[in-house]
Amino acid sequence: MKISAAALSALYTAVSTAFNQGRNSYTPSWSRIATLVNSTTSQENYAWLGEFSRLREWIGDRQVNKAKVFDYSIKNKKFEATEGIQREYIEDDTYGVLMPKFSDMGYAAASHPDELVYALLAAGFTSNCFDGQFFFDTDHPVGLEGQEVSVSNMQAGAGSPWFLLDTSRPLKPLIFQKRREYNLAAKTDAGTSDHVFMKDEYLYGVDARVNVGFGFWQMAFGSKAALDETNFNAAVEAMMSFKSDQGRPLGVNPNLLVTGPKNRAAAKALIEAQQKANGASNPNYKAVEVLVVPWLQ
């Protein structure tokens, strides 16, 4: 095949088709636990995190919510993946054998937000959120200034982590921030590309500008203790007992249990079995939904 504009256009169509097929073959789940925030600059400031909204009876003047202001921002990062096609594959009309790797590139683009979001969830035991504490911590300060008390949203342990989340509110436990969508681009002009001219190789790549961060810690509970009835019940009770700085109940109601493969069997037995091993009824049957993800190890 002669290298021409028409030939390169046909090649791009083939690459794009393979890329989209791979992208459509993966169903991401990050939106179950993270809120999408469309970014318009290099970073977004989330200083407003810290207090939930609540209506009150309007008596007299409006009362402006004096929420705490925190220094918390999420800076966008660039990500990319690039593959090359040697000129010989085009000349010999054999580039079709390379299409699976572009399908895999599409799959990687579709699954990348999941990788970021679940990696952040797992890192919550050692990464700070808006209040300066680890996202999963034993001493989140809650209360009016000078009257704070320590509140825990974690259980210590040495096992594989599991997470109990309330994903029912507009702001979910995590944030997926997107500045630029995952887009496929090509570099195929030998007249303008030094790489094409020097390497005799045509480039195709996907890139995006995104990042992830923490939302309200009150919407999540992390545990490295055994995933059993006692620890699960304690986590549910703790979350439902969370209060605001003003001392009002937040109404947190966990609805999702997220685990990795190592806790899959325990999660299924705890939540999806109608009866316990001894034959007694299971009070936690369908209490929450179970989400098992391979990104959590």
C-alpha positions as CSV (number, residue, x, y, z in Angstrom):
1,M,0.0,0.0,0.0
2,K,1.3,3.4,-0.9
3,I,1.7,5.8,2.0
4,S,-0.8,8.6,1.1
5,A,-3.3,10.9,2.9
6,A,-6.1,8.5,2.0
7,A,-4.1,5.5,3.3
8,L,-3.3,7.3,6.6
9,S,-7.0,8.4,6.9
10,A,-8.1,4.7,6.5
11,L,-5.5,3.7,9.1
12,Y,-6.8,6.3,11.6
13,T,-10.3,5.0,11.1
14,A,-9.2,1.5,11.8
15,V,-7.3,2.5,14.9
16,S,-10.2,4.7,16.1
17,T,-12.6,1.8,15.6
18,A,-10.4,-0.6,17.5
19,F,-9.9,2.0,20.3
20,N,-13.7,2.6,20.7
21,Q,-14.4,-1.1,20.7
22,G,-12.0,-1.6,23.5
23,R,-13.3,1.4,25.4
24,N,-16.9,0.2,25.1
25,S,-16.0,-3.3,26.3
26,Y,-15.4,-2.0,29.9
27,T,-18.1,-0.8,32.2
28,P,-16.5,1.5,34.8
29,S,-17.9,1.7,38.3
30,W,-16.1,4.8,39.7
31,S,-19.3,6.9,39.5
32,R,-20.8,4.7,42.1
33,I,-18.5,6.1,44.8
34,A,-17.2,9.4,43.3
35,T,-18.8,12.6,42.1
36,L,-17.8,14.0,38.8
37,V,-16.5,17.6,38.9
38,N,-15.8,19.2,35.6
39,S,-12.7,21.4,36.1
40,T,-12.1,24.6,34.3
41,T,-8.6,25.5,35.5
42,S,-5.3,23.8,36.7
43,Q,-6.8,23.0,40.1
44,E,-10.0,23.3,41.9
45,N,-10.4,24.5,45.5
46,Y,-12.7,22.7,47.9
47,A,-12.4,25.0,50.9
48,W,-16.1,24.7,51.3
49,L,-15.9,21.1,52.4
50,G,-16.7,20.8,56.1
51,E,-20.4,21.3,56.7
52,F,-23.5,19.7,55.3
53,S,-26.5,21.9,54.3
54,R,-29.7,21.9,56.4
55,L,-32.8,23.9,56.3
56,R,-34.2,25.7,59.4
57,E,-37.4,27.5,60.2
58,W,-37.1,31.1,59.0
59,I,-37.6,33.3,62.0
60,G,-36.2,36.8,61.8
61,D,-33.3,37.3,59.4
62,R,-31.6,34.6,57.4
63,Q,-28.7,32.9,59.3
64,V,-25.6,32.6,57.1
65,N,-23.9,29.3,57.7
66,K,-20.5,29.9,59.3
67,A,-18.9,26.7,58.1
68,K,-15.2,26.1,58.7
69,V,-13.0,26.9,55.8
70,F,-10.3,24.4,54.9
71,D,-7.3,24.5,52.6
72,Y,-8.0,21.6,50.3
73,S,-7.6,21.6,46.6
74,I,-7.2,19.0,43.8
75,K,-4.6,19.7,41.1
76,N,-5.2,18.2,37.7
77,K,-2.6,15.7,36.3
78,K,-1.9,14.6,32.8
79,F,-2.0,10.9,31.8
80,E,-1.2,9.3,28.4
81,A,-0.6,6.1,26.6
82,T,1.0,6.0,23.1
83,E,1.6,3.2,20.5
84,G,3.5,3.3,17.3
85,I,3.0,1.6,13.9
86,Q,6.1,1.0,11.8
87,R,5.8,2.1,8.1
88,E,6.3,-1.4,6.9
89,Y,3.0,-2.5,8.4
90,I,1.2,0.1,6.3
91,E,3.2,-0.5,3.1
92,D,2.6,-4.3,3.4
93,D,-1.1,-3.7,4.3
94,T,-0.6,-5.9,7.5
95,Y,-1.5,-3.3,10.1
96,G,-4.7,-5.2,11.0
97,V,-2.6,-7.5,13.2
98,L,-1.9,-4.5,15.4
99,M,-5.5,-3.5,16.1
100,P,-5.8,-5.6,19.3
101,K,-3.3,-3.4,21.0
102,F,-5.4,-0.3,20.2
103,S,-8.5,-2.1,21.5
104,D,-6.5,-2.6,24.7
105,M,-5.6,1.1,24.7
106,G,-9.3,1.9,24.6
107,Y,-9.9,-0.5,27.4
108,A,-7.1,1.1,29.4
109,A,-8.7,4.6,28.9
110,A,-12.1,3.4,30.0
111,S,-10.7,1.7,33.2
112,H,-8.2,4.4,34.1
113,P,-10.7,6.4,36.2
114,D,-11.5,3.2,38.2
115,E,-7.8,2.7,38.8
116,L,-7.4,6.2,40.2
117,V,-10.6,6.2,42.3
118,Y,-10.1,2.9,44.0
119,A,-6.4,3.5,44.5
120,L,-7.4,6.7,46.3
121,L,-10.0,4.8,48.4
122,A,-7.4,2.3,49.5
123,A,-4.9,5.1,50.3
124,G,-7.5,6.8,52.6
125,F,-5.8,5.3,55.6
126,T,-2.6,7.3,54.9
127,S,-3.8,10.3,52.9
128,N,-5.1,13.6,54.2
129,C,-8.6,14.9,53.4
130,F,-10.0,18.4,53.8
131,D,-9.7,18.6,57.6
132,G,-6.0,17.7,57.6
133,Q,-6.5,14.2,59.0
134,F,-6.2,10.9,57.1
135,F,-9.5,10.3,55.3
136,F,-10.0,7.2,57.4
137,D,-8.9,8.2,60.9
138,T,-9.7,8.0,64.6
139,D,-9.6,11.7,65.4
140,H,-11.5,13.8,62.9
141,P,-12.2,17.1,64.8
142,V,-15.9,17.8,65.0
143,G,-17.6,20.6,66.9
144,L,-17.5,24.4,67.2
145,E,-14.1,26.0,67.5
146,G,-12.5,25.3,70.8
147,Q,-15.1,22.6,71.5
148,E,-14.1,19.9,69.1
149,V,-14.2,16.2,69.9
150,S,-12.5,13.4,68.0
151,V,-14.7,11.2,65.8
152,S,-13.5,8.0,64.1
153,N,-14.5,6.6,60.7
154,M,-12.2,3.6,60.8
155,Q,-11.4,0.2,62.4
156,A,-7.8,-0.8,62.8
157,G,-6.6,-4.3,61.8
158,A,-4.1,-6.2,59.7
159,G,-6.5,-7.7,57.1
160,S,-7.5,-6.7,53.6
161,P,-9.5,-3.4,53.7
162,W,-13.2,-3.1,53.2
163,F,-15.3,0.1,53.0
164,L,-18.8,1.0,53.9
165,L,-20.1,4.0,52.0
166,D,-23.1,6.3,51.8
167,T,-23.4,7.1,48.1
168,S,-26.9,8.5,48.2
169,R,-26.0,12.2,48.3
170,P,-25.0,14.6,45.4
171,L,-21.4,14.7,46.8
172,K,-20.2,11.1,47.1
173,P,-17.3,10.1,49.3
174,L,-14.7,10.7,46.6
175,I,-14.3,13.2,43.8
176,F,-13.3,12.5,40.2
177,Q,-12.1,15.8,38.7
178,K,-11.9,16.1,34.9
179,R,-10.2,18.9,33.1
180,R,-9.8,17.2,29.7
181,E,-11.6,14.1,28.4
182,Y,-9.7,10.9,27.3
183,N,-9.1,11.6,23.5
184,L,-7.4,9.7,20.8
185,A,-4.8,11.6,18.7
186,A,-2.4,10.8,15.9
187,K,1.0,12.0,14.6
188,T,1.4,10.8,11.0
189,D,2.8,13.7,9.0
190,A,6.4,13.2,8.1
191,G,6.6,16.8,7.1
192,T,5.8,18.1,10.5
193,S,6.7,15.3,12.9
194,D,10.4,14.7,13.6
195,H,9.5,11.3,15.1
196,V,7.7,10.1,12.0
197,F,10.6,11.4,9.8
198,M,13.4,10.0,11.9
199,K,11.9,6.7,13.2
200,D,9.6,5.9,10.2
201,E,6.9,5.2,12.8
202,Y,3.4,6.6,13.0
203,L,2.1,7.5,16.5
204,Y,-1.3,7.1,18.0
205,G,-2.1,8.0,21.6
206,V,-4.7,8.7,24.2
207,D,-4.3,11.4,26.8
208,A,-6.4,13.1,29.5
209,R,-6.1,15.6,32.3
210,V,-7.8,14.5,35.4
211,N,-7.3,13.7,39.1
212,V,-9.1,12.4,42.2
213,G,-9.6,13.6,45.7
214,F,-11.6,13.1,48.9
215,G,-15.1,14.5,49.6
216,F,-16.8,14.2,53.0
217,W,-15.1,11.7,55.3
218,Q,-18.5,11.3,57.0
219,M,-19.8,9.4,54.0
220,A,-17.3,6.6,54.3
221,F,-16.0,4.1,56.8
222,G,-12.8,2.1,56.3
223,S,-11.8,-1.1,58.1
224,K,-8.9,-3.5,58.1
225,A,-10.5,-5.6,60.7
226,A,-12.2,-8.9,59.9
227,L,-15.3,-8.4,57.7
228,D,-17.8,-10.1,60.1
229,E,-21.2,-9.3,61.6
230,T,-19.8,-7.6,64.7
231,N,-17.4,-5.2,62.8
232,F,-20.0,-4.5,60.1
233,N,-22.7,-3.6,62.7
234,A,-20.2,-1.3,64.5
235,A,-19.4,0.5,61.3
236,V,-23.0,1.0,60.4
237,E,-23.7,2.4,63.9
238,A,-20.8,4.7,63.8
239,M,-21.8,6.2,60.4
240,M,-25.4,6.6,61.4
241,S,-24.3,8.4,64.6
242,F,-22.2,11.1,62.8
243,K,-23.1,14.7,63.7
244,S,-22.3,18.1,62.3
245,D,-20.2,20.7,64.1
246,Q,-23.5,22.1,65.5
247,G,-24.3,18.8,67.0
248,R,-27.2,17.8,64.7
249,P,-27.5,14.3,63.2
250,L,-26.2,14.2,59.6
251,G,-28.6,11.4,58.5
252,V,-25.8,9.3,57.0
253,N,-27.2,5.9,55.9
254,P,-24.6,3.5,54.4
255,N,-25.8,1.7,51.3
256,L,-22.7,0.2,49.7
257,L,-20.1,-2.2,50.9
258,V,-16.9,-2.1,48.7
259,T,-14.3,-4.9,48.9
260,G,-11.5,-6.4,47.0
261,P,-11.3,-10.0,45.9
262,K,-9.9,-11.2,49.2
263,N,-13.0,-10.1,51.1
264,R,-15.5,-11.2,48.4
265,A,-16.6,-14.4,50.0
266,A,-17.0,-12.8,53.4
267,A,-19.0,-9.9,52.0
268,K,-21.3,-12.2,50.1
269,A,-21.9,-14.4,53.1
270,L,-22.5,-11.4,55.4
271,I,-24.9,-9.5,53.1
272,E,-26.3,-11.8,50.4
273,A,-27.1,-14.9,52.4
274,Q,-30.6,-15.1,53.9
275,Q,-29.4,-17.3,56.7
276,K,-26.3,-17.6,58.8
277,A,-24.1,-20.7,58.9
278,N,-26.0,-22.0,61.9
279,G,-29.4,-21.6,60.2
280,A,-30.5,-18.5,62.0
281,S,-31.9,-15.6,59.9
282,N,-29.4,-13.0,58.8
283,P,-30.4,-9.5,60.0
284,N,-28.0,-7.9,57.5
285,Y,-29.4,-9.7,54.5
286,K,-29.5,-7.1,51.7
287,A,-28.8,-4.3,54.2
288,V,-26.4,-2.8,51.7
289,E,-25.3,-3.6,48.2
290,V,-22.0,-5.4,47.7
291,L,-19.4,-4.1,45.1
292,V,-16.3,-6.2,44.6
293,V,-13.6,-4.5,42.5
294,P,-10.3,-6.0,41.3
295,W,-8.5,-2.7,41.8
296,L,-8.6,-3.3,45.6
297,Q,-6.0,-5.9,46.7
